[in-house]
Amino acid sequence: MGKAKKVKFTAAEKDILCEIGNMCAGNATTALAQILGKRIELELPSVNVVDPQKLAAYLKVDPEESVIGIHLQIWGGAHGNALMIFPSSDSHLLIDLLIGAHEERASTLTEIGISALKEVGNIVVSSYLSALSAFTGISAFPSTVTLTSGSAKSLVNLAFSGLRKEECQEIILVEACFSERKRDLEGRFFIVFDAESIADILKKAKSMVNEKGS
């Protein structure tokens, strides 16, 4: 079997991916505000398409540092994985923001804290996939949420769960930042599609670019 052809997005196609990301941010912010009764900003400052071999460099943490990972598989007309990664300290801050600060913070996550983080992951990923479906016509929906902890290096491998890594020539990388008036939190959000899904998204993106240019 020959080597998979490397997928390349043009600047215009990347702009479309950024627009999808911005739609996701708006959807997720509204959904979180409705559920929590408070304003939480979810900003997506950058959307990039990167080489999977360089993915670890985007974590901006020590590969051996302990982090929290929220993982969902992507099913439907597109197949892949979504992975959100937070440094352990930021995951506790996010839980405080979601359910209120406690006088004593446990060294490990409580069941309530885990449920809160899973809900954030579900809202963000569902919003992203909903925007993707609306924008491209490609149906995609998330699996149930799993949460795990470990080294940043080990958790990155979850992004390739169920996929042949050699086929993942390009990764859609979304850098997500959560913020609230009194706190600034940071997390990384990764989307990895299989080769066929990338080709379908690229085809749809090209069609949209051509329609805008005509």
C-alpha positions in Angstrom: 0.0 0.0 0.0 1.4 3.4 -1.0 1.9 6.3 1.3 -1.3 8.3 1.9 -1.4 11.5 0.0 -0.8 14.5 2.2 -3.8 16.8 2.4 -3.2 20.5 2.1 -5.7 23.3 2.8 -5.4 26.6 1.0 -5.5 29.9 3.0 -9.2 30.4 1.8 -10.1 26.9 3.0 -8.4 27.5 6.4 -10.5 30.7 6.7 -13.6 28.5 6.3 -12.4 26.2 9.1 -11.8 29.3 11.3 -15.3 30.5 10.5 -16.6 27.1 11.7 -14.6 27.5 14.8 -16.1 30.9 15.5 -19.6 29.5 15.0 -18.7 26.8 17.6 -17.5 29.4 20.1 -20.8 31.3 19.8 -22.9 28.1 20.2 -20.8 26.8 23.1 -20.9 30.1 25.0 -24.7 30.4 24.7 -25.2 26.8 25.7 -22.9 27.1 28.8 -24.5 30.3 29.8 -28.0 28.8 29.7 -26.9 25.7 31.7 -24.9 27.5 34.3 -26.8 30.8 34.5 -23.6 32.8 34.2 -21.6 34.3 31.4 -18.6 32.2 30.3 -16.6 33.2 27.3 -15.2 30.5 25.0 -12.8 32.1 22.7 -11.1 30.3 19.8 -8.0 32.4 19.0 -6.6 30.2 16.4 -7.5 27.3 14.1 -4.6 25.6 12.3 -4.0 22.5 10.2 -0.8 20.8 11.5 1.4 17.8 11.0 0.4 15.1 13.6 4.1 14.5 14.3 4.3 18.1 15.6 1.1 17.9 17.7 2.9 17.6 21.0 4.6 20.9 20.5 1.2 22.7 20.6 0.4 21.4 24.1 2.6 24.1 25.6 3.3 21.9 28.6 6.0 19.4 29.5 5.2 16.1 27.7 5.5 14.4 31.1 3.3 16.9 32.9 0.1 15.5 34.4 -3.0 16.7 32.5 -6.7 16.0 32.3 -8.1 14.8 29.0 -11.7 14.8 27.8 -12.1 12.4 24.9 -15.0 11.8 22.4 -15.1 9.8 19.2 -16.7 11.4 16.2 -19.3 9.3 14.3 -21.7 9.8 11.4 -20.6 11.1 8.0 -17.2 12.1 9.5 -15.1 9.8 11.6 -12.4 10.8 14.0 -11.7 12.0 17.6 -12.1 15.1 19.6 -9.7 15.7 22.6 -9.7 18.5 25.1 -6.6 18.7 27.4 -6.3 20.9 30.5 -3.3 21.2 32.9 -4.5 19.7 36.2 -4.4 23.1 37.9 -6.6 24.7 35.2 -9.1 21.8 35.4 -9.6 22.6 39.1 -10.1 26.3 38.3 -12.6 25.4 35.6 -14.6 23.2 38.1 -14.6 26.1 40.6 -16.0 28.4 37.9 -18.6 25.9 36.9 -19.9 24.7 40.3 -18.4 27.2 42.7 -15.2 27.3 44.7 -14.8 25.1 47.7 -12.9 26.0 50.9 -10.8 22.8 50.6 -9.7 21.5 47.2 -9.2 17.8 46.9 -6.0 16.6 45.3 -8.1 14.3 43.0 -11.3 15.2 41.1 -14.6 14.5 42.7 -17.5 12.8 40.9 -19.2 16.2 40.7 -16.0 17.8 39.2 -15.6 15.0 36.7 -19.3 15.3 35.6 -18.8 19.1 35.2 -15.7 18.7 33.0 -17.5 16.0 30.9 -20.4 18.3 30.3 -18.0 21.1 29.1 -16.4 18.6 26.7 -19.8 17.5 25.5 -21.0 21.0 24.9 -17.9 22.2 23.2 -17.5 19.2 20.9 -21.2 19.0 20.1 -21.2 22.7 19.2 -18.2 22.2 16.9 -19.7 19.3 15.1 -23.1 21.0 14.8 -21.4 23.9 13.1 -19.4 21.6 10.9 -22.6 19.8 9.8 -24.5 23.1 9.2 -21.6 24.6 7.3 -20.6 21.6 5.1 -23.7 19.3 5.1 -21.5 16.5 6.6 -23.3 14.9 9.5 -21.2 14.3 12.5 -22.0 13.6 16.2 -20.0 12.7 19.3 -19.9 9.6 21.3 -20.3 9.5 25.1 -17.6 11.4 26.9 -14.7 9.8 28.7 -12.3 11.6 31.1 -8.8 10.4 31.8 -5.6 11.8 33.4 -2.0 11.1 32.7 1.1 12.6 31.0 0.4 15.0 28.1 2.4 12.7 25.8 0.2 9.7 26.6 -3.1 11.6 26.3 -2.2 12.9 22.8 -2.4 9.3 21.6 -6.1 9.3 22.4 -6.6 11.6 19.4 -5.7 8.7 17.2 -7.9 6.1 18.9 -9.5 3.8 16.3 -7.7 5.5 13.5 -4.6 4.5 11.4 -2.2 7.1 12.4 -0.3 6.9 9.1 -3.5 8.1 7.4 -3.8 11.2 9.5 -1.7 13.4 7.4 -3.2 16.6 8.7 -4.9 17.5 12.0 -7.5 20.3 12.4 -6.1 21.9 15.6 -8.4 24.3 17.5 -6.9 26.2 20.4 -9.6 26.9 22.9 -9.5 29.4 25.8 -12.2 29.6 28.5 -12.5 32.9 30.3 -14.6 34.5 33.0 -14.4 38.0 34.4 -12.3 37.0 37.4 -10.4 34.1 35.9 -8.6 33.2 32.7 -8.4 29.5 32.0 -6.6 27.7 29.1 -7.2 24.4 27.5 -6.3 22.7 24.2 -8.9 21.3 21.9 -7.9 18.9 19.2 -10.0 17.5 16.3 -8.6 14.5 14.3 -10.5 13.2 11.3 -9.6 10.1 9.3 -8.2 10.4 5.7 -11.6 10.0 4.1 -13.3 12.6 6.3 -10.5 15.1 5.6 -11.0 14.5 1.9 -14.8 15.1 2.2 -14.3 18.3 4.2 -11.7 19.5 1.7 -14.1 18.8 -1.2 -16.9 20.8 0.6 -14.5 23.6 1.4 -13.3 23.9 -2.2 -16.9 23.9 -3.4 -17.7 26.8 -1.0 -14.6 28.7 -2.0 -15.5 28.4 -5.7 -19.1 29.5 -4.9 -17.8 32.6 -3.1 -15.5 33.4 -6.0 -18.1 33.0 -8.7 
